[in-house]
Amino acid sequence: MVKKRKKIKYMDLLQLVLLVVPAVKLAKKMIKEGHRK
């Protein structure tokens, strides 16, 4: 059961990273656009 929990946590972490990375890229783009104005 402990192993399963660790696997689920790892998958959740992976999903979180996949969601955060594009968000950070978008934020950087927005900051660049803001600096341009």
C-alpha positions in Angstrom: 0.0 0.0 0.0 2.9 2.4 0.8 4.4 1.7 -2.6 1.0 2.5 -4.3 0.8 5.8 -2.3 4.3 6.8 -3.4 3.4 6.0 -7.1 0.2 8.1 -6.8 2.2 11.0 -5.2 4.8 10.8 -8.0 2.0 10.9 -10.7 0.4 13.8 -9.0 3.8 15.6 -8.9 4.3 14.8 -12.6 0.8 16.2 -13.4 1.5 19.3 -11.3 4.8 19.9 -13.1 3.1 19.5 -16.5 0.5 22.1 -15.4 3.0 24.5 -13.8 5.6 24.6 -16.6 3.3 26.0 -19.3 1.8 28.4 -16.8 5.3 29.7 -15.9 6.1 30.0 -19.7 2.9 32.0 -20.2 3.7 34.2 -17.2 7.2 35.0 -18.6 5.6 35.9 -21.9 3.1 38.2 -20.2 5.9 39.9 -18.2 7.9 40.4 -21.5 4.8 41.9 -23.1 4.3 44.1 -20.1 7.9 45.4 -20.3 7.4 46.2 -24.0 4.5 48.6 -23.3 
